[in-house]
Amino acid sequence: MSAPNVDKPNEGILGQISNSVKNAGNYVAETVQGKGAEASKEGNKEQAKGNVPGQDSISDRISGGLGAASDKLDQHKHEASAKANKEGI
């Protein structure tokens, strides 16, 4: 979840390449985590709707709704971090 390194503009070619590689890796990691949060969110939305067999009680549905909301926040956090890392490549 690190942001691009913009504090050292005179770090030389090797430093810039190193930061670009690091930012590219962080971009991929954050993108994957964002997709995972999105998938979890969708599963929790189905549970909140009562569409998951064996997990359709009121408490299960409430839990699914709360989980979906939490996953949505995680998804947005990872997407924002991925965007910042992509811009630093």
C-alpha positions in Angstrom: 0.0 0.0 0.0 2.9 2.3 -0.5 2.7 5.4 -2.6 5.1 6.3 -5.4 8.4 7.8 -4.2 8.3 11.5 -5.3 10.5 12.8 -2.5 13.8 12.1 -4.2 13.7 13.6 -7.7 17.6 13.5 -8.1 18.2 9.9 -7.2 19.7 8.8 -10.6 18.7 6.4 -13.3 19.1 3.2 -11.2 17.0 4.7 -8.3 14.3 5.7 -10.7 14.3 2.2 -12.3 14.2 0.6 -8.9 11.3 2.8 -7.8 9.4 2.1 -11.0 9.8 -1.7 -10.6 8.7 -1.4 -7.0 5.7 0.7 -7.9 4.8 -1.8 -10.7 4.9 -4.7 -8.2 2.8 -2.7 -5.7 0.3 -1.9 -8.5 -0.1 -5.6 -9.3 -0.4 -6.5 -5.6 -3.0 -3.8 -4.9 -5.0 -4.7 -8.1 -5.2 -8.4 -7.1 -6.2 -7.4 -3.5 -8.9 -5.1 -4.9 -10.3 -7.9 -7.1 -10.3 -10.2 -4.1 -12.2 -7.7 -2.1 -14.7 -7.2 -5.0 -15.3 -11.0 -5.2 -15.8 -11.2 -1.4 -18.2 -8.2 -1.6 -20.3 -10.0 -4.2 -20.5 -13.1 -2.1 -21.5 -11.2 0.9 -24.2 -9.3 -1.1 -25.7 -12.7 -2.1 -25.7 -13.7 1.5 -27.4 -10.5 2.5 -30.1 -11.2 -0.1 -30.6 -14.6 1.5 -29.4 -16.5 -1.6 -26.8 -18.6 0.2 -28.2 -22.0 1.2 -27.8 -22.6 5.0 -27.0 -18.9 5.6 -30.4 -17.3 5.2 -31.3 -16.4 8.8 -31.7 -12.7 9.7 -28.4 -12.7 11.5 -26.6 -14.3 8.5 -28.2 -11.8 6.2 -27.1 -8.9 8.4 -23.6 -10.3 8.7 -23.5 -10.5 4.9 -24.6 -6.9 4.5 -22.0 -5.7 6.9 -19.3 -7.8 5.2 -20.3 -6.4 1.8 -19.9 -2.9 3.1 -16.5 -3.6 4.7 -15.3 -5.3 1.5 -16.5 -2.3 -0.6 -14.3 0.0 1.6 -11.3 -2.4 1.2 -11.9 -2.6 -2.6 -11.9 1.2 -2.9 -8.8 1.5 -0.7 -6.9 -1.0 -2.9 -8.0 0.6 -6.1 -6.8 4.0 -4.9 -3.5 2.6 -3.9 -3.1 0.8 -7.2 -3.9 4.0 -9.1 -1.2 5.9 -7.1 1.4 3.2 -7.8 0.5 3.1 -11.5 1.0 6.8 -11.8 4.5 6.4 -10.2 5.7 3.9 -12.7 
